[in-house]
Amino acid sequence: MTNMILQIETATASCSVALAKNGTVVGLRQVKGRNLHAEVITRFVEEIITGAGFSYNNLDAIAVSCGPGSYTGLRIGISTAKGLCFALDKPLIAVETLAAMAGGVAGLDEYSNQTDLLLCPMIDARRMEVYTAIFKINGENVKPTAAEIVDENSFADILQNNKVLFFGDGAEKCFNVLKTHPNALYLPDFLNSATHLTKKAAEKFNNGDFEDVAYFEPYYLKDFIAGKKAL
């Protein structure tokens, strides 16, 4: 089934918008930096559609990374996606952020054939806490999404018999604790991207797996806790 899907990723410090046609990315705009999402998201959407020579009417669906992740980032991305769906009368596709991250790494040539390798995306939460899950290269989820505080005993049961690749901004702060285990591997400089939504978004579109635009909410995993203002 032919499809043109606009893909939005704002769950982490990366703000990213991609355009995919029939499962192939044909345009991308992204920037890494906290507190930039609201400033650039609508401009990225406009640039990526017009820059590729298309119009909004060419879109068949809007896909968005739905969390877990940054509370503010998720609100911005999902509000943008829902606004476009309402305005254009297009369906909304939600892709879980950690699954999209794992899919992005699984698609890299150096890992795609390593069927025994497990993938552990990590999103920075606070202090030594991360949002994380574990996947096989084929996308199968073997450890469900959770908020975990990382210490030297974390993932010990899985690392005992498996090589695990840790990546994402949560892994950056945790790997010094985990790297003492010989089966713990680390992928540096991983950038969360809207391109990682492509495969799952296309699958969901072809299966008609859409969200209720009116009632859909981000997958926060944890309640938002506002910081106190400085006196």
Z-matrix of the N, CA and C atoms (Angstrom, degrees):
N
C 1 1.461
C 2 1.532 1 109.22
N 3 1.315 2 115.55 1 126.30
C 4 1.465 3 120.53 2 179.14
C 5 1.523 4 109.94 3 -67.60
N 6 1.329 5 115.18 4 136.17
C 7 1.460 6 117.76 5 178.09
C 8 1.516 7 111.24 6 -151.57
N 9 1.330 8 114.85 7 148.46
C 10 1.455 9 123.56 8 174.47
C 11 1.529 10 106.34 9 -125.79
N 12 1.334 11 116.14 10 114.64
C 13 1.463 12 120.69 11 -172.44
C 14 1.528 13 109.97 12 -122.09
N 15 1.325 14 115.46 13 127.07
C 16 1.462 15 121.66 14 171.64
C 17 1.518 16 107.55 15 -86.81
N 18 1.351 17 117.47 16 128.99
C 19 1.463 18 122.28 17 -173.64
C 20 1.530 19 110.19 18 -119.44
N 21 1.322 20 116.55 19 130.75
C 22 1.458 21 122.41 20 -174.60
C 23 1.524 22 110.09 21 -122.98
N 24 1.338 23 116.12 22 129.70
C 25 1.466 24 122.19 23 178.94
C 26 1.532 25 109.62 24 -129.40
N 27 1.335 26 116.61 25 112.28
C 28 1.472 27 121.01 26 179.46
C 29 1.526 28 111.89 27 -136.76
N 30 1.325 29 117.78 28 19.42
C 31 1.458 30 120.81 29 -172.79
C 32 1.520 31 113.38 30 -76.65
N 33 1.344 32 117.18 31 -17.74
C 34 1.455 33 120.92 32 -178.46
C 35 1.528 34 109.19 33 -127.28
N 36 1.320 35 116.72 34 -160.31
C 37 1.463 36 120.02 35 -179.52
C 38 1.518 37 112.72 36 -69.55
N 39 1.320 38 117.26 37 -14.14
C 40 1.459 39 121.36 38 177.67
C 41 1.521 40 110.54 39 -87.35
N 42 1.323 41 116.71 40 131.24
C 43 1.466 42 121.86 41 171.25
C 44 1.516 43 107.04 42 -108.59
N 45 1.322 44 116.50 43 118.88
C 46 1.455 45 120.20 44 -168.52
C 47 1.525 46 110.59 45 -142.27
N 48 1.331 47 116.06 46 137.21
C 49 1.458 48 122.36 47 176.24
C 50 1.522 49 108.13 48 -131.57
N 51 1.321 50 116.77 49 129.38
C 52 1.466 51 121.54 50 179.37
C 53 1.517 52 109.58 51 -127.47
N 54 1.317 53 115.37 52 154.67
C 55 1.454 54 122.45 53 174.18
C 56 1.517 55 107.86 54 -120.23
N 57 1.330 56 116.69 55 124.85
C 58 1.460 57 121.02 56 -177.62
C 59 1.526 58 110.22 57 -122.37
N 60 1.314 59 115.63 58 133.11
C 61 1.454 60 122.04 59 176.92
C 62 1.523 61 108.57 60 -116.54
N 63 1.325 62 115.26 61 119.25
C 64 1.467 63 121.24 62 -179.76
C 65 1.525 64 112.09 63 52.40
N 66 1.345 65 116.18 64 41.21
C 67 1.447 66 120.50 65 175.98
C 68 1.509 67 115.43 66 81.05
N 69 1.336 68 117.92 67 9.18
C 70 1.460 69 122.16 68 178.15
C 71 1.520 70 109.17 69 -122.21
N 72 1.324 71 116.16 70 128.93
C 73 1.468 72 120.37 71 -179.27
C 74 1.527 73 109.97 72 -70.78
N 75 1.329 74 116.02 73 127.72
C 76 1.470 75 120.95 74 -179.90
C 77 1.526 76 111.85 75 -116.02
N 78 1.333 77 116.97 76 -2.31
C 79 1.458 78 120.06 77 177.92
C 80 1.513 79 110.94 78 -166.13
N 81 1.319 80 116.35 79 148.32
C 82 1.463 81 120.71 80 -178.45
C 83 1.523 82 110.04 81 -151.84
N 84 1.328 83 116.38 82 136.45
C 85 1.454 84 123.74 83 169.35
C 86 1.527 85 107.15 84 -132.72
N 87 1.317 86 118.41 85 129.77
C 88 1.451 87 119.05 86 178.60
C 89 1.523 88 110.96 87 -156.52
N 90 1.312 89 114.41 88 155.29
C 91 1.463 90 121.83 89 177.75
C 92 1.519 91 107.53 90 -149.33
N 93 1.318 92 116.46 91 146.28
C 94 1.459 93 121.04 92 177.43
C 95 1.521 94 108.93 93 -108.54
N 96 1.317 95 116.32 94 125.27
C 97 1.458 96 120.82 95 179.85
C 98 1.510 97 110.04 96 163.69
N 99 1.315 98 116.68 97 129.40
C 100 1.462 99 120.05 98 -179.22
C 101 1.527 100 110.58 99 -70.15
N 102 1.334 101 114.71 100 148.79
C 103 1.473 102 122.82 101 176.54
C 104 1.522 103 113.28 102 69.45
N 105 1.341 104 117.51 103 18.22
C 106 1.459 105 120.98 104 176.41
C 107 1.529 106 112.97 105 -102.44
N 108 1.315 107 116.96 106 -14.02
C 109 1.467 108 120.93 107 -169.79
C 110 1.524 109 113.12 108 -56.97
N 111 1.321 110 116.36 109 -50.49
C 112 1.467 111 119.85 110 -177.36
C 113 1.523 112 111.26 111 -64.10
N 114 1.312 113 116.28 112 -30.52
C 115 1.464 114 121.14 113 -176.77
C 116 1.525 115 112.55 114 -73.72
N 117 1.343 116 117.14 115 -34.05
C 118 1.475 117 119.44 116 -170.15
C 119 1.519 118 114.90 117 -111.57
N 120 1.331 119 118.96 118 -15.21
C 121 1.458 120 120.15 119 -167.92
C 122 1.534 121 112.99 120 -61.15
N 123 1.343 122 117.84 121 -47.87
C 124 1.466 123 118.50 122 -177.73
C 125 1.529 124 111.27 123 -69.28
N 126 1.319 125 117.11 124 -33.21
C 127 1.469 126 120.04 125 176.95
C 128 1.524 127 110.37 126 -66.22
N 129 1.313 128 117.18 127 -41.32
C 130 1.462 129 120.71 128 178.11
C 131 1.519 130 111.04 129 -61.33
N 132 1.340 131 116.93 130 -42.95
C 133 1.469 132 120.79 131 179.74
C 134 1.523 133 110.22 132 -60.93
N 135 1.328 134 116.29 133 -47.23
C 136 1.466 135 120.56 134 179.96
C 137 1.527 136 111.19 135 -62.55
N 138 1.331 137 116.95 136 -46.67
C 139 1.460 138 120.91 137 -177.53
C 140 1.517 139 112.10 138 -63.12
N 141 1.321 140 116.52 139 -39.95
C 142 1.459 141 118.79 140 -174.07
C 143 1.523 142 112.35 141 -72.88
N 144 1.324 143 116.06 142 -31.85
C 145 1.469 144 118.97 143 179.25
C 146 1.523 145 110.84 144 -78.08
N 147 1.310 146 117.06 145 -51.61
C 148 1.464 147 119.60 146 -178.63
C 149 1.524 148 111.54 147 -70.63
N 150 1.343 149 116.25 148 -34.27
C 151 1.460 150 119.56 149 179.77
C 152 1.506 151 112.96 150 -65.59
N 153 1.320 152 116.80 151 -28.16
C 154 1.464 153 120.98 152 178.53
C 155 1.523 154 111.89 153 -88.19
N 156 1.326 155 116.61 154 0.86
C 157 1.463 156 120.03 155 177.64
C 158 1.512 157 114.57 156 82.37
N 159 1.345 158 116.79 157 21.30
C 160 1.454 159 120.54 158 -179.88
C 161 1.523 160 110.12 159 -113.40
N 162 1.316 161 115.57 160 174.48
C 163 1.455 162 121.68 161 173.32
C 164 1.524 163 108.14 162 -121.57
N 165 1.321 164 116.33 163 167.89
C 166 1.460 165 119.85 164 179.06
C 167 1.524 166 111.84 165 -60.40
N 168 1.304 167 116.99 166 -30.46
C 169 1.466 168 120.64 167 179.57
C 170 1.521 169 112.97 168 -67.23
N 171 1.335 170 116.97 169 -17.86
C 172 1.464 171 119.75 170 177.48
C 173 1.519 172 112.93 171 -75.44
N 174 1.342 173 117.14 172 -15.33
C 175 1.458 174 120.42 173 -178.37
C 176 1.523 175 111.07 174 -71.86
N 177 1.330 176 115.12 175 141.17
C 178 1.466 177 120.95 176 175.43
C 179 1.521 178 112.58 177 -103.89
N 180 1.333 179 117.51 178 -21.82
C 181 1.458 180 121.05 179 -180.00
C 182 1.527 181 108.91 180 -165.59
N 183 1.335 182 114.49 181 163.18
C 184 1.461 183 122.42 182 173.64
C 185 1.523 184 107.15 183 -117.85
N 186 1.324 185 116.88 184 126.43
C 187 1.467 186 121.46 185 176.43
C 188 1.518 187 109.12 186 -111.07
N 189 1.326 188 115.77 187 143.73
C 190 1.463 189 119.63 188 -178.57
C 191 1.523 190 109.89 189 -140.38
N 192 1.312 191 114.79 190 142.02
C 193 1.462 192 121.79 191 172.21
C 194 1.519 193 108.07 192 -72.03
N 195 1.341 194 117.43 193 120.15
C 196 1.464 195 119.82 194 -165.20
C 197 1.520 196 114.25 195 -103.77
N 198 1.339 197 118.40 196 2.84
C 199 1.450 198 120.77 197 178.07
C 200 1.519 199 111.67 198 112.36
N 201 1.334 200 114.10 199 174.56
C 202 1.464 201 128.52 200 5.60
C 203 1.525 202 111.98 201 -73.47
N 204 1.325 203 115.77 202 170.66
C 205 1.451 204 120.12 203 -179.59
C 206 1.511 205 110.73 204 161.76
N 207 1.319 206 115.62 205 -156.08
C 208 1.453 207 122.62 206 -179.47
C 209 1.531 208 110.54 207 -63.92
N 210 1.315 209 116.28 208 127.87
C 211 1.460 210 120.84 209 179.61
C 212 1.532 211 110.63 210 -56.74
N 213 1.327 212 116.05 211 -51.42
C 214 1.467 213 119.92 212 -177.83
C 215 1.519 214 111.35 213 -66.04
N 216 1.331 215 117.07 214 -44.04
C 217 1.452 216 120.76 215 179.60
C 218 1.519 217 112.25 216 -59.49
N 219 1.316 218 116.46 217 -44.39
C 220 1.465 219 120.46 218 179.54
C 221 1.519 220 111.23 219 -63.40
N 222 1.329 221 117.14 220 -42.04
C 223 1.462 222 119.68 221 179.12
C 224 1.523 223 111.49 222 -60.41
N 225 1.332 224 116.21 223 -41.95
C 226 1.460 225 120.35 224 -178.67
C 227 1.529 226 110.79 225 -66.33
N 228 1.321 227 116.74 226 -48.54
C 229 1.454 228 120.02 227 -177.59
C 230 1.509 229 112.90 228 -64.80
N 231 1.331 230 116.57 229 -44.66
C 232 1.466 231 119.36 230 -176.79
C 233 1.523 232 111.46 231 -73.87
N 234 1.318 233 117.60 232 -34.45
C 235 1.466 234 119.53 233 174.68
C 236 1.528 235 110.88 234 -63.16
N 237 1.329 236 116.66 235 -40.83
C 238 1.463 237 120.70 236 177.42
C 239 1.515 238 110.97 237 -63.44
N 240 1.327 239 116.54 238 -45.89
C 241 1.468 240 120.87 239 -179.27
C 242 1.525 241 111.28 240 -62.87
N 243 1.328 242 116.54 241 -44.66
C 244 1.463 243 119.89 242 -179.37
C 245 1.529 244 111.12 243 -66.21
N 246 1.329 245 117.13 244 -38.17
C 247 1.460 246 120.34 245 177.55
C 248 1.525 247 111.77 246 -61.32
N 249 1.327 248 116.19 247 -42.15
C 250 1.466 249 120.24 248 177.96
C 251 1.528 250 110.76 249 -65.64
N 252 1.332 251 116.38 250 -41.39
C 253 1.464 252 119.54 251 179.97
C 254 1.530 253 111.03 252 -62.59
N 255 1.328 254 117.50 253 -43.36
C 256 1.464 255 120.89 254 177.82
C 257 1.524 256 111.15 255 -63.31
N 258 1.331 257 116.28 256 -46.58
C 259 1.464 258 120.56 257 -175.39
C 260 1.524 259 112.42 258 -67.43
N 261 1.315 260 116.53 259 -36.61
C 262 1.469 261 121.43 260 -174.42
C 263 1.522 262 113.04 261 -100.52
N 264 1.335 263 116.77 262 -6.28
C 265 1.463 264 122.15 263 -175.86
C 266 1.539 265 110.50 264 56.83
N 267 1.329 266 114.41 265 51.29
C 268 1.467 267 121.10 266 179.71
C 269 1.527 268 109.60 267 -117.57
N 270 1.333 269 117.87 268 152.87
C 271 1.464 270 120.37 269 -179.85
C 272 1.524 271 112.47 270 -73.10
N 273 1.345 272 115.28 271 155.25
C 274 1.460 273 123.08 272 179.31
C 275 1.524 274 109.30 273 -107.06
N 276 1.322 275 115.87 274 131.23
C 277 1.462 276 122.95 275 176.85
C 278 1.520 277 108.47 276 -114.90
N 279 1.319 278 117.38 277 129.46
C 280 1.460 279 122.08 278 178.38
C 281 1.525 280 109.77 279 -108.95
N 282 1.319 281 116.43 280 131.21
C 283 1.463 282 121.96 281 177.85
C 284 1.521 283 107.79 282 -122.95
N 285 1.337 284 117.40 283 125.07
C 286 1.463 285 120.31 284 179.79
C 287 1.526 286 109.23 285 -63.53
N 288 1.320 287 115.91 286 134.63
C 289 1.467 288 122.10 287 -172.08
C 290 1.524 289 112.88 288 -60.25
N 291 1.322 290 118.12 289 -47.15
C 292 1.460 291 120.61 290 -177.50
C 293 1.529 292 111.54 291 -65.03
N 294 1.321 293 116.92 292 -37.78
C 295 1.466 294 120.27 293 177.55
C 296 1.526 295 110.73 294 -66.02
N 297 1.337 296 116.54 295 -38.70
C 298 1.461 297 120.20 296 177.33
C 299 1.521 298 111.04 297 -64.80
N 300 1.345 299 116.79 298 -42.16
C 301 1.459 300 120.67 299 178.03
C 302 1.522 301 110.87 300 -59.94
N 303 1.329 302 116.59 301 -45.45
C 304 1.465 303 120.78 302 179.43
C 305 1.522 304 110.90 303 -62.85
N 306 1.312 305 116.56 304 -39.74
C 307 1.459 306 120.28 305 178.16
C 308 1.514 307 112.12 306 -63.97
N 309 1.340 308 115.82 307 -36.23
C 310 1.459 309 119.25 308 178.06
C 311 1.514 310 112.41 309 -63.46
N 312 1.330 311 117.09 310 -42.05
C 313 1.465 312 120.71 311 179.19
C 314 1.529 313 110.84 312 -72.37
N 315 1.329 314 116.96 313 -39.53
C 316 1.468 315 120.41 314 -179.89
C 317 1.526 316 111.71 315 -61.10
N 318 1.327 317 116.50 316 -26.09
C 319 1.452 318 120.46 317 -179.95
C 320 1.518 319 114.60 318 -81.99
N 321 1.326 320 117.79 319 -7.55
C 322 1.462 321 120.82 320 178.61
C 323 1.522 322 110.18 321 -74.55
N 324 1.323 323 116.97 322 140.21
C 325 1.462 324 121.44 323 -174.77
C 326 1.522 325 112.58 324 -56.41
N 327 1.338 326 116.90 325 -38.58
C 328 1.464 327 119.84 326 -175.09
C 329 1.524 328 113.75 327 -71.54
N 330 1.345 329 117.18 328 -12.99
C 331 1.465 330 119.63 329 -178.72
C 332 1.529 331 113.83 330 -119.56
N 333 1.309 332 118.53 331 -17.85
C 334 1.461 333 121.68 332 -170.73
C 335 1.524 334 113.86 333 -59.53
N 336 1.342 335 117.74 334 -28.35
C 337 1.465 336 120.76 335 -178.94
C 338 1.522 337 113.44 336 -99.65
N 339 1.327 338 117.25 337 1.52
C 340 1.464 339 120.44 338 -179.56
C 341 1.531 340 109.43 339 -88.21
N 342 1.311 341 115.39 340 75.90
C 343 1.466 342 120.94 341 -171.44
C 344 1.525 343 113.41 342 -66.44
N 345 1.336 344 117.90 343 -19.35
C 346 1.468 345 120.07 344 179.78
C 347 1.531 346 112.79 345 -89.31
N 348 1.323 347 116.35 346 -6.89
C 349 1.466 348 120.47 347 -178.20
C 350 1.526 349 110.45 348 -80.94
N 351 1.331 350 116.21 349 136.92
C 352 1.454 351 121.03 350 173.68
C 353 1.525 352 109.77 351 -101.51
N 354 1.322 353 116.37 352 145.77
C 355 1.458 354 122.69 353 -176.89
C 356 1.518 355 109.78 354 -110.31
N 357 1.341 356 115.64 355 129.72
C 358 1.462 357 120.40 356 -179.22
C 359 1.528 358 110.24 357 -126.06
N 360 1.337 359 117.95 358 87.74
C 361 1.472 360 120.26 359 173.82
C 362 1.518 361 109.85 360 -69.66
N 363 1.333 362 115.92 361 143.01
C 364 1.460 363 121.33 362 179.22
C 365 1.520 364 110.02 363 -133.93
N 366 1.318 365 115.86 364 130.43
C 367 1.460 366 121.90 365 175.86
C 368 1.518 367 108.53 366 -110.94
N 369 1.310 368 116.60 367 129.21
C 370 1.461 369 122.66 368 -179.33
C 371 1.532 370 110.16 369 -59.69
N 372 1.330 371 116.43 370 127.97
C 373 1.462 372 120.86 371 174.75
C 374 1.524 373 108.39 372 -106.44
N 375 1.310 374 118.10 373 -80.50
C 376 1.467 375 121.77 374 175.28
C 377 1.512 376 107.97 375 -159.50
N 378 1.311 377 115.75 376 149.16
C 379 1.464 378 122.38 377 -177.60
C 380 1.531 379 109.11 378 48.73
N 381 1.342 380 118.65 379 -122.74
C 382 1.466 381 120.38 380 179.38
C 383 1.523 382 111.77 381 -100.44
N 384 1.315 383 116.36 382 24.16
C 385 1.460 384 120.63 383 179.32
C 386 1.526 385 110.11 384 -98.75
N 387 1.329 386 115.29 385 142.59
C 388 1.462 387 121.28 386 178.87
C 389 1.521 388 109.37 387 -137.74
N 390 1.338 389 115.07 388 156.61
C 391 1.459 390 121.37 389 165.64
C 392 1.517 391 106.08 390 -93.67
N 393 1.318 392 117.33 391 128.58
C 394 1.455 393 118.35 392 -173.53
C 395 1.524 394 111.73 393 -153.59
N 396 1.325 395 114.93 394 164.64
C 397 1.467 396 123.88 395 174.02
C 398 1.524 397 105.73 396 -159.07
N 399 1.311 398 117.39 397 170.71
C 400 1.460 399 120.67 398 178.25
C 401 1.527 400 109.39 399 -128.41
N 402 1.330 401 115.07 400 136.47
C 403 1.458 402 122.32 401 -176.65
C 404 1.521 403 110.67 402 -129.96
N 405 1.329 404 115.51 403 152.57
C 406 1.452 405 121.06 404 166.51
C 407 1.527 406 108.45 405 -80.54
N 408 1.327 407 116.07 406 165.88
C 409 1.462 408 120.77 407 178.95
C 410 1.524 409 111.11 408 -58.69
N 411 1.328 410 117.91 409 -32.16
C 412 1.469 411 120.88 410 -178.68
C 413 1.525 412 113.03 411 -79.55
N 414 1.349 413 117.26 412 3.23
C 415 1.455 414 121.00 413 177.94
C 416 1.509 415 115.07 414 95.70
N 417 1.329 416 117.78 415 -7.85
C 418 1.460 417 120.14 416 179.95
C 419 1.531 418 110.12 417 -65.56
N 420 1.318 419 115.97 418 131.87
C 421 1.460 420 121.73 419 -179.90
C 422 1.531 421 109.22 420 -85.01
N 423 1.336 422 117.30 421 119.48
C 424 1.464 423 120.74 422 -178.05
C 425 1.535 424 112.21 423 -109.13
N 426 1.320 425 117.87 424 -13.00
C 427 1.469 426 122.45 425 173.43
C 428 1.515 427 106.78 426 -141.70
N 429 1.328 428 118.13 427 117.29
C 430 1.466 429 120.69 428 -171.79
C 431 1.523 430 113.34 429 -66.77
N 432 1.306 431 114.82 430 161.07
C 433 1.459 432 122.21 431 179.76
C 434 1.526 433 110.52 432 -60.18
N 435 1.336 434 115.12 433 133.95
C 436 1.456 435 120.37 434 -179.81
C 437 1.514 436 109.40 435 -155.87
N 438 1.331 437 115.95 436 160.78
C 439 1.454 438 122.18 437 169.98
C 440 1.519 439 106.65 438 -96.02
N 441 1.338 440 117.17 439 120.66
C 442 1.457 441 120.67 440 -174.57
C 443 1.527 442 111.11 441 -129.37
N 444 1.313 443 115.20 442 141.24
C 445 1.462 444 121.24 443 171.40
C 446 1.523 445 107.52 444 -91.05
N 447 1.317 446 116.78 445 121.94
C 448 1.459 447 121.76 446 -172.33
C 449 1.526 448 110.89 447 -89.79
N 450 1.338 449 115.16 448 130.13
C 451 1.460 450 121.43 449 171.68
C 452 1.525 451 108.16 450 -138.58
N 453 1.325 452 117.15 451 -173.85
C 454 1.464 453 120.45 452 -174.00
C 455 1.526 454 113.21 453 -66.67
N 456 1.338 455 117.35 454 -14.43
C 457 1.468 456 120.57 455 179.05
C 458 1.523 457 113.24 456 -98.19
N 459 1.316 458 117.10 457 -3.14
C 460 1.465 459 120.46 458 -178.89
C 461 1.529 460 111.20 459 -63.23
N 462 1.332 461 115.88 460 137.44
C 463 1.471 462 123.67 461 176.42
C 464 1.533 463 112.66 462 63.81
N 465 1.341 464 117.44 463 15.27
C 466 1.463 465 120.13 464 -176.76
C 467 1.518 466 111.88 465 -59.24
N 468 1.331 467 117.88 466 -39.49
C 469 1.458 468 120.61 467 -178.34
C 470 1.520 469 111.61 468 -65.46
N 471 1.331 470 117.01 469 -39.95
C 472 1.460 471 120.30 470 -179.02
C 473 1.522 472 111.08 471 -76.38
N 474 1.331 473 117.28 472 -38.86
C 475 1.463 474 121.31 473 -179.54
C 476 1.529 475 112.74 474 -68.09
N 477 1.298 476 117.48 475 -21.18
C 478 1.457 477 120.20 476 -178.14
C 479 1.526 478 111.82 477 -60.70
N 480 1.349 479 116.14 478 -35.94
C 481 1.462 480 119.73 479 -175.28
C 482 1.524 481 114.05 480 -123.62
N 483 1.329 482 117.21 481 5.84
C 484 1.469 483 120.02 482 -175.76
C 485 1.519 484 111.09 483 -141.46
N 486 1.330 485 114.91 484 144.37
C 487 1.462 486 119.15 485 167.87
C 488 1.523 487 107.73 486 -81.42
N 489 1.336 488 116.79 487 132.10
C 490 1.459 489 122.12 488 -176.81
C 491 1.523 490 108.66 489 -124.49
N 492 1.326 491 115.76 490 128.88
C 493 1.462 492 121.56 491 177.90
C 494 1.526 493 108.78 492 -98.76
N 495 1.329 494 116.62 493 117.74
C 496 1.458 495 123.03 494 179.03
C 497 1.534 496 109.78 495 -98.04
N 498 1.320 497 116.98 496 137.45
C 499 1.463 498 120.48 497 -179.13
C 500 1.519 499 110.21 498 -158.43
N 501 1.328 500 115.51 499 165.13
C 502 1.455 501 121.43 500 -176.42
C 503 1.509 502 110.81 501 104.79
N 504 1.352 503 117.14 502 168.33
C 505 1.462 504 119.37 503 -175.16
C 506 1.531 505 112.32 504 -67.65
N 507 1.321 506 117.87 505 -21.70
C 508 1.451 507 119.96 506 174.17
C 509 1.519 508 112.07 507 -71.49
N 510 1.327 509 116.37 508 -34.70
C 511 1.468 510 120.43 509 179.66
C 512 1.522 511 111.30 510 -68.95
N 513 1.318 512 117.07 511 -29.63
C 514 1.460 513 120.68 512 -180.00
C 515 1.524 514 111.50 513 -57.79
N 516 1.327 515 116.33 514 -40.16
C 517 1.461 516 119.34 515 -176.49
C 518 1.524 517 112.51 516 -88.67
N 519 1.351 518 117.38 517 -15.94
C 520 1.459 519 120.46 518 -174.68
C 521 1.521 520 114.43 519 -102.14
N 522 1.323 521 117.81 520 -16.10
C 523 1.458 522 117.65 521 -168.68
C 524 1.519 523 113.14 522 -69.40
N 525 1.312 524 118.46 523 -25.71
C 526 1.465 525 119.40 524 175.83
C 527 1.526 526 111.17 525 -60.27
N 528 1.328 527 116.80 526 -29.34
C 529 1.461 528 121.57 527 177.94
C 530 1.525 529 110.82 528 -79.14
N 531 1.334 530 117.09 529 -36.11
C 532 1.458 531 121.68 530 -172.55
C 533 1.526 532 114.30 531 -89.77
N 534 1.329 533 117.51 532 -21.90
C 535 1.459 534 120.48 533 -167.89
C 536 1.527 535 114.27 534 -69.91
N 537 1.326 536 117.55 535 -9.65
C 538 1.460 537 119.17 536 178.12
C 539 1.526 538 112.01 537 -68.45
N 540 1.320 539 118.04 538 -19.12
C 541 1.465 540 120.55 539 178.54
C 542 1.529 541 109.79 540 -84.46
N 543 1.325 542 118.49 541 131.20
C 544 1.468 543 120.92 542 -176.80
C 545 1.517 544 114.49 543 -63.77
N 546 1.312 545 118.08 544 -21.08
C 547 1.464 546 120.80 545 179.99
C 548 1.529 547 113.25 546 -91.43
N 549 1.321 548 117.50 547 0.32
C 550 1.465 549 121.61 548 179.75
C 551 1.524 550 109.95 549 -90.76
N 552 1.315 551 117.17 550 120.45
C 553 1.457 552 123.87 551 179.50
C 554 1.527 553 109.01 552 -115.82
N 555 1.314 554 116.06 553 156.70
C 556 1.466 555 120.14 554 -176.14
C 557 1.522 556 110.11 555 -135.31
N 558 1.335 557 115.61 556 132.07
C 559 1.461 558 122.14 557 175.36
C 560 1.526 559 108.07 558 -103.71
N 561 1.335 560 118.32 559 106.04
C 562 1.470 561 120.48 560 -178.47
C 563 1.528 562 111.49 561 -78.26
N 564 1.316 563 115.28 562 162.43
C 565 1.472 564 122.18 563 172.08
C 566 1.523 565 113.41 564 59.43
N 567 1.337 566 116.94 565 30.02
C 568 1.465 567 119.77 566 176.01
C 569 1.529 568 109.08 567 -73.26
N 570 1.331 569 117.00 568 128.61
C 571 1.460 570 121.82 569 179.03
C 572 1.520 571 108.84 570 -113.59
N 573 1.325 572 115.67 571 117.69
C 574 1.451 573 119.80 572 178.11
C 575 1.531 574 109.09 573 -64.83
N 576 1.327 575 117.34 574 130.80
C 577 1.459 576 120.69 575 -170.90
C 578 1.519 577 111.95 576 -138.23
N 579 1.328 578 115.46 577 148.52
C 580 1.463 579 120.97 578 174.79
C 581 1.522 580 111.79 579 -63.30
N 582 1.331 581 117.45 580 -20.79
C 583 1.472 582 119.61 581 177.83
C 584 1.520 583 111.09 582 -64.36
N 585 1.335 584 117.59 583 -25.20
C 586 1.466 585 121.09 584 -178.28
C 587 1.530 586 112.10 585 -69.96
N 588 1.327 587 117.46 586 -15.05
C 589 1.463 588 120.38 587 179.16
C 590 1.526 589 112.50 588 -80.37
N 591 1.322 590 117.19 589 -12.23
C 592 1.463 591 121.58 590 -164.69
C 593 1.525 592 114.02 591 -56.72
N 594 1.319 593 117.61 592 -52.38
C 595 1.469 594 120.47 593 -175.18
C 596 1.518 595 111.76 594 -63.87
N 597 1.331 596 117.07 595 -49.29
C 598 1.459 597 120.19 596 -177.69
C 599 1.530 598 111.63 597 -68.89
N 600 1.331 599 116.66 598 -35.03
C 601 1.464 600 119.05 599 177.99
C 602 1.526 601 111.05 600 -64.66
N 603 1.330 602 116.89 601 -42.18
C 604 1.469 603 120.59 602 178.66
C 605 1.527 604 111.12 603 -64.84
N 606 1.337 605 116.28 604 -41.04
C 607 1.465 606 119.99 605 178.46
C 608 1.523 607 110.94 606 -62.80
N 609 1.329 608 116.62 607 -44.52
C 610 1.459 609 119.88 608 -179.33
C 611 1.527 610 111.42 609 -66.90
N 612 1.337 611 116.49 610 -36.67
C 613 1.462 612 119.18 611 177.42
C 614 1.529 613 110.48 612 -62.72
N 615 1.320 614 116.57 613 -47.21
C 616 1.466 615 120.61 614 -178.27
C 617 1.523 616 112.35 615 -65.42
N 618 1.344 617 116.97 616 -26.84
C 619 1.462 618 121.46 617 178.72
C 620 1.527 619 112.61 618 -91.53
N 621 1.336 620 116.73 619 -1.91
C 622 1.460 621 119.89 620 -177.92
C 623 1.519 622 113.10 621 66.55
N 624 1.335 623 116.31 622 30.68
C 625 1.463 624 121.88 623 -177.36
C 626 1.527 625 109.04 624 -91.11
N 627 1.332 626 115.99 625 85.58
C 628 1.454 627 122.64 626 -174.89
C 629 1.534 628 111.26 627 -113.29
N 630 1.332 629 115.18 628 159.84
C 631 1.467 630 121.51 629 178.60
C 632 1.527 631 110.47 630 -97.38
N 633 1.331 632 114.98 631 158.19
C 634 1.453 633 120.76 632 171.91
C 635 1.532 634 107.19 633 -78.22
N 636 1.320 635 116.67 634 109.42
C 637 1.464 636 120.83 635 -172.86
C 638 1.522 637 111.42 636 -59.89
N 639 1.307 638 117.35 637 -36.88
C 640 1.472 639 120.45 638 -175.89
C 641 1.527 640 112.56 639 -67.07
N 642 1.322 641 116.85 640 -34.57
C 643 1.462 642 119.94 641 -170.61
C 644 1.527 643 114.27 642 -112.33
N 645 1.310 644 118.22 643 -4.36
C 646 1.459 645 119.88 644 -175.96
C 647 1.524 646 111.51 645 -67.57
N 648 1.323 647 116.30 646 136.22
C 649 1.460 648 122.68 647 178.87
C 650 1.529 649 109.61 648 -129.29
N 651 1.329 650 117.85 649 155.31
C 652 1.461 651 120.62 650 177.65
C 653 1.527 652 112.01 651 -62.22
N 654 1.331 653 115.11 652 155.27
C 655 1.459 654 121.97 653 175.17
C 656 1.525 655 107.17 654 -91.03
N 657 1.333 656 116.13 655 90.89
C 658 1.462 657 120.36 656 -174.44
C 659 1.526 658 112.53 657 -77.52
N 660 1.327 659 117.34 658 -29.51
C 661 1.468 660 124.80 659 -176.15
C 662 1.524 661 111.71 660 72.83
N 663 1.353 662 116.97 661 -44.45
C 664 1.458 663 121.40 662 177.47
C 665 1.523 664 108.98 663 -127.99
N 666 1.335 665 116.04 664 154.43
C 667 1.459 666 120.28 665 176.27
C 668 1.524 667 109.89 666 -67.38
N 669 1.318 668 115.44 667 145.21
C 670 1.466 669 120.75 668 176.75
C 671 1.530 670 109.71 669 -72.14
N 672 1.339 671 115.39 670 132.76
C 673 1.464 672 120.55 671 176.89
C 674 1.534 673 107.34 672 -119.38
N 675 1.300 674 116.48 673 113.72
C 676 1.465 675 120.00 674 -178.22
C 677 1.517 676 110.17 675 -75.59
N 678 1.320 677 115.49 676 141.84
C 679 1.470 678 120.42 677 176.86
C 680 1.509 679 110.58 678 -77.45
N 681 1.327 680 115.91 679 154.30
C 682 1.451 681 120.18 680 177.71
C 683 1.513 682 110.71 681 -77.32
N 684 1.305 683 116.35 682 141.39
C 685 1.458 684 120.30 683 176.19
C 686 1.523 685 110.45 684 -71.73
N 687 1.315 686 115.00 685 142.72
C 688 1.464 687 119.46 686 177.59
C 689 1.525 688 109.55 687 -71.29
N 690 1.315 689 116.41 688 140.83
C 691 1.463 690 120.35 689 179.72
C 692 1.510 691 110.75 690 -79.26
